[in-house]
Amino acid sequence: MTKKQPGKTLADLRAVHDKNVVVPTRIKNALAKMIELGTEWEYEGDFVKMTGLSVTDFSRFRDQFTDFWAELPSTNGKSSARRAWFATKKLADAWKEI
């Protein structure tokens, strides 16, 4: 007797094709990966690479995760500020208190 395979759900379809599901999931997975690796922070460019997302898709959803990133002061004469992403809200809060 063969085991019946579960049917496909709308949630399954959304998990693959709905950017409102895919992008936040990839960001959450990258944060979890940072914790797994023991990495406390990453510059945003490197973090975006970890997610495997385009910069455009990533930027559309960044504000959903404000507890996990901070703008850094410019250094070495660079005019634009950089962002750092933190593995946990606690780490981000610790940086923001400085």
C-alpha positions in Angstrom: 0.0 0.0 0.0 1.4 3.4 -1.0 1.2 6.4 1.3 -0.9 9.2 0.0 1.1 12.5 -0.6 -0.3 15.6 1.1 -2.1 18.0 -1.2 -0.6 21.4 -2.3 -1.9 24.3 -0.4 -2.1 28.1 -1.0 0.5 28.5 1.7 2.9 26.3 -0.3 2.4 28.4 -3.3 2.9 31.7 -1.3 6.1 30.3 0.2 7.6 30.0 -3.3 6.0 32.9 -5.2 4.6 35.6 -2.9 7.3 38.2 -2.2 5.4 39.2 1.0 6.2 35.8 2.3 9.5 34.9 0.5 11.4 38.1 1.3 10.7 38.2 5.1 11.4 34.5 5.3 14.8 34.9 3.6 15.7 37.8 6.0 14.7 35.7 9.0 16.7 32.8 7.7 19.8 35.0 7.2 19.4 36.3 10.8 19.2 32.7 12.1 22.3 31.8 10.0 24.2 34.7 11.7 23.3 33.3 15.1 24.3 29.8 14.0 27.7 31.1 12.7 28.3 33.2 15.8 28.3 36.4 13.7 27.0 39.3 15.7 26.8 41.8 12.9 27.2 42.3 9.1 27.3 45.3 6.9 24.0 45.5 4.9 25.7 44.7 1.6 27.0 41.4 2.9 23.8 40.7 4.7 21.8 41.1 1.5 24.1 38.6 -0.2 23.3 36.2 2.6 19.6 36.5 1.9 20.1 35.8 -1.8 17.7 38.6 -2.6 18.0 41.5 -5.0 18.8 44.9 -3.4 15.4 46.2 -4.7 13.4 43.4 -3.0 15.4 43.6 0.1 15.0 47.4 0.4 11.2 47.1 0.1 11.0 45.0 3.2 13.9 46.5 5.3 11.6 48.6 7.5 9.8 45.4 8.7 13.1 44.6 10.6 14.1 48.0 12.1 14.9 46.2 15.4 17.8 44.4 13.7 19.7 47.1 11.9 21.2 50.5 12.6 22.7 53.3 10.5 26.4 53.8 11.3 28.1 57.1 11.4 30.2 57.9 8.3 33.9 57.2 8.6 37.1 57.8 6.6 35.6 60.7 4.7 32.7 58.6 3.2 29.7 60.8 2.8 27.0 58.1 2.9 26.1 56.3 6.1 26.3 52.5 6.1 23.9 50.1 7.8 24.8 47.2 10.0 22.5 44.2 10.6 22.7 42.5 14.0 21.9 38.8 14.6 19.5 39.7 17.5 17.5 42.6 18.7 19.5 42.6 21.9 22.7 43.1 20.0 21.2 45.9 17.9 19.9 47.6 21.1 23.3 47.4 22.6 24.9 49.1 19.6 22.2 51.8 19.5 22.8 52.6 23.2 26.5 53.5 22.4 
